[in-house]
Every structure is written in structure tokens, then in C-alpha cells.
Amino acid sequence: MKDLRESGIGRVLTLVGALTLFSLSAFGQTQSNQAQSGQTQSGQAQSGQAQSGQAQSGQARSGADSPPKPAALPEDELTGKIRAARNDPAQYVELTIKLVNEFPESRPAESAGFFFSSALKKQAQMENDPAKLRELAKRYIEGTVSAPAQLRVRINGYAVRAMLDRNLAEEAAALASQTTALLNEKEYLAFMRRGYDRDIASATKANPNYKPRPFLEGEFSERFIQEVASYYTLLGRAHLKLNKLSQAEAAFKRAYETWRDAPAAAGLATILEKQGKDKEALEYMTLAVLTGRLDKAGLEQFQGLYRRTHGGNPDGVEEYLDARYRKIHTNPVKGARYVPTGARTDRTVLAELFTGAGCIPCIPYDYTFESALEDYSRRELALLVYHWHAPSLDPMGNRSSDARVKYYGVVGAPTIFLDGQKFADEGVEPRVKSAAEKRAASAHSAVTSVINKRLETPSQARLRLEAERSGKGVKAVVAVDGLKDATLDVSLQLALVEDEVHYSGENGLRFHPLVVRNLARAAGADDYGFKVDPSRANSFTHTFDLDAIIAENLRYYDEWPVERNKEVNGRIGGDADFDVGRFKEQRHLINSDKLSVVAFLQDNKTRQILQSVFLHLAPADKQNAGPPGK
């Protein structure tokens, strides 16, 4: 199954002992984010925590025939006491210190930074007294100083961020400085390996059939580099808050030279702004934007710099970013134009890709389908890309994409369906970007091999699509007949897709093809699609109301986080305060000049796609299905 690998989203639930409730839900996977961003805590998968959580999840759901639960370990009991003390911040911190010092090799100990952050948050809610917040910070620093060095590296990033968020800059600088002195790659790798072995042993004990992912030292070495950059970025932020500009600049430069990522670039840009060097600052901020890892404040800083360096005019900023991205981005996949064989049939293969703009493991398949769109014509391959919050909030997500996630029972990204059948990826899933890029060529080969075989499989229906612009909408008319070898439960699905959306996601990709904007459904219906009668010819008409779709997708930005928080906190129980966060950017507006419609017939019993058709909407009033070429 897919597991959780990034950011506070997956991390928080592990930290509160709730991964078993969450490992099957909607945040897919990607690599650790702490080291890359310098802002959010790394994912639990660094030490194999997601893997053991996966096995435990299966055990937790096994029902009345499950074996009795093993006796709680002492560290688990202490973790329970920590949770019970969350309304007493001082006691919360003392118990966290006890956990770190008495059980330093345990998995819960790796959550100490988060526990401390929760204590600060609770104290601020109860009484936002700077003196009391500072007292908690000092106690944490003093109490954890004797803990193993690499455990401190593992946990202190979250603690430093929490201090910075509460304006405890002196304490943050002290802790960050202490931790940078502990950074040692050999010791880090040994620590992560011990954690991996511990968690795999736990997972295997819970599920003897569990197949662990191998420990890949190269990936952990890359994460160590990111960790180094992260801590120097945090140190720079602390010095900046203390107005120690020379120390801040030195720390940011060290971070940026180690790993060129957004927070270090933004820090250097801030110092250059203070020196009146806006053009140089814009250069750093441009690179930061293109990483996709700037927060909302950073994006606003970039916009301000762009305006000041362009005569106060904000126009052209997206085109500016597009041009810069094209200069630094290349797809490592070298595809080849599909040459039909004598066995080629009338089938148009439908590929459905579930991805996320922040998903590192998705990169090989994002590249694969970017190339495939050049390898095949739209008579040969139709593609639907469903954006999903895997693992970070993706502004191209929407209710329609969520519905397909539910329909297929998708549990993580990337997930691919070719003509309704799940594509089996046999390779080791990459969790860092360099590994993901190396994996792209083999992913492309595996996917196109299946597509080529499907192109030699006869279609099971005749499908004709016509579409035209109709005022502020798109009117589609579909004729269906000639169904063969299908059950009685067949639906017609109609998808409105935007040919390309430009957005710099956290995985570094900016151009996103064939993004599903809306699925059609009958007026008043809950389910998407239209019921087909296999015994006769069918005809369907639907108009996509662009204004209504845009409005619905805008509401989604407010509604989805609230719904997600309620769902997760309800499953965790108690007074949990999980917060998925908010969308930092919006992409609900639709470019009506870059739209296509995809129609496909699906047997809901077998999930088999009987036939599909792709229609690009050119400026002409009306087109028939399957235009020549692309």
C-alpha cells in the first residue's frame, strides 16, 4: 500500500500515536520535507515509521479474530502520560524530557520535538506570557542536552521552528547552534539505520507477511545534506530575528551552498532587500518560488520584489516564472513516437494518474506522461490527471478528483489506472528527488509497454463525442452503442480538463497537463456519471457551467481543510488538535481557451474501460471526436 512520507500532515499523526488510523487515508506519500524546507518537520518514513504503521494498521482492523494486543511498552505508557498532560504545558515538557532521556532509542522519542511544540502552543492558548514560553524553551534545551546526538538532530528542528514561531529567537539560535555542531553523516546514517531496523522488526512481528522497503543509504545521505541545510537555515532565521545580519547571512549562505532550497534563498533575499539590492534579491526569490516550497509570506515577498523591479507593474509574473522554469528544467525521459503494429485496434487507451504537486514519488510518472503525450496521439492515448493532497495541499484538487479517489479506493500517490486496471509498479519507490528522476526512464518503459498492449485490444463499445462552447459553458453530446462483453452496470463519465495548469508544486514541477477540473453528473445526482443501458443506443447531453465549476473549486479551498480536520481529529479522539493547514495558493480559475473533454465508458463491476475518446476544444464552434494528430 501507499504510506505517508512528508510534512506535518503525516508526521503529526505518528506523533500522537494515530498512524494506524491514518495510514490508509488521503495523503499519499513523498519524501521528507524537514531538511528541504527548513520550515516543516520531516516525515516519519525516514526511520521506517510509516512502514511499521502500515503493518499495525492491518492488525488494528483485523476484527474479533485478531490476536490479543501485546502488553504496552514502558515508552508507550509514558507517551500516554504525555498526551494526558497536554493541558499542563510544564508537565508536558518534563515528561517529554523524561521520554528522551530514558527511552532514546524508541520511536516515541523521535516525536519529542513535536511534543514540545504542542506544549508551547497550549501555553500560548492558555496564557501567552513570553516569560512562561521562554521558561518552557529553556527547560527543553537544558533537559535534552544529554540525549544522544543524532536523536537531538532528529527532534530539534521541530523545536527550533516552534521557538521561532513564538518569537523566542535567542532560544532558537542557541538550540540551532548546538544542533549544527552535532551534524555527522556517518552517525546520522547509523542512527537512521537503527530506527529502520527497529520499526521493520515491529512491523514484521505484527504481520509476518510484511515486505519491507530496503534501506537505501544513498537516499538517507541526501536527506542528511538536506538536514544540514535545514539547520543552518533555521540558525539564519534566528539571527535575522535578532537583527544579527552578518551572522544570518553567513548561516543562509552555508545552507544555500549545501542545498539550494527555498528558505535559504528567501533568507538571502531578505538580507539583500535590507541592503537595497532588489534585483539580486529577486533572483534568489525566483529560484525559491520555483522550488514550490515557499510559504504564503514568501510568495508575497516575491510578488513585492517583482513589482518593485518592474516599475510597480505586477503583469507578466507568471510568464516570467514560466520562462525561468524552462531554462532550468528538462524531462529526463527520452520517449519515442508510437508506431502502430498490424494488431492495432480502434481502442483509445485511457490513463488515469493520481498525483500531487508536492509528491516526490510521483515525479517518475509525471515525467512519464509528459513524454507519453508526445509519444502518442489523442486517438491512441487519453489522459486524465487527478490532483490529490499527496502529501501537501494541492490547489488543483477538487471534489471530482476526490470522487475518483473514492471510486477506485486509492490510498496513496502515485497511483495509475490504465483502462480501469491498476498499474503494478514493481520498482522501489523513490523518496528523494534525485532518485525519482533516475527512476523516470524505467517507469516510462513499464507504463508504455502496457499502453502498447492495450492498443492491440479491441474496444468494447462505440463512443462518439461532440462538444462546443456555449456561452460561459461547454456543451457536450455523447452517443453510445455497440457494447460488448460488459455487465449491466455501465456508466458514461465525462471529464472537463484544462490542457495545462502552471503551478510550482513542492516537488519542483511547474507545468501540469490535462488537469481534471470537473466530472459531469445529472442535475440533483450525488454520483458522477450517467447510467448506460447496454441493450440499446444511448445519447447524453451535458453542459459544463464554467462559472459554477470555478465557484465550487474556490469553495473547496475553505471546505476541504475543515472537513479533513474534523475527520482526522474524530478518529484520533480525545482533544487532538491535528490541523492540515490551509492552501497557500489558488488555481481555481480556468483558462477557457485551453480546454478538452474526455468521455469514457466504464463497467462498474469490473472497473474495465470499454472505450474512451478525447476532444480538444479549439476556437471553432463545434468539433468531432478524434481530430488528427495531437
MONORFEN-V546908 format. One record per helix or strand. SS is the DSSP state (alpha for helix, beta for strand). FROM is the first residue (numbers start at 1). TO is the last residue. If there is no record, write none. Layout:
BEGIN
SS:FROM:TO ; SS:FROM:TO
END
This chain:
BEGIN
alpha:7:15 ; alpha:19:22 ; alpha:34:37 ; alpha:44:47 ; alpha:49:60 ; alpha:63:65 ; alpha:74:84 ; alpha:89:102 ; alpha:108:126 ; alpha:130:144 ; alpha:149:165 ; alpha:169:180 ; alpha:185:206 ; alpha:217:241 ; alpha:245:258 ; alpha:262:274 ; alpha:278:291 ; alpha:296:308 ; alpha:317:328 ; beta:349:355 ; alpha:363:375 ; beta:381:387 ; alpha:399:408 ; beta:415:418 ; beta:421:422 ; alpha:433:454 ; beta:462:470 ; beta:473:481 ; beta:490:502 ; beta:511:519 ; beta:521:521 ; beta:529:532 ; beta:538:545 ; alpha:546:572 ; beta:595:603 ; beta:609:617 ; beta:623:624
END
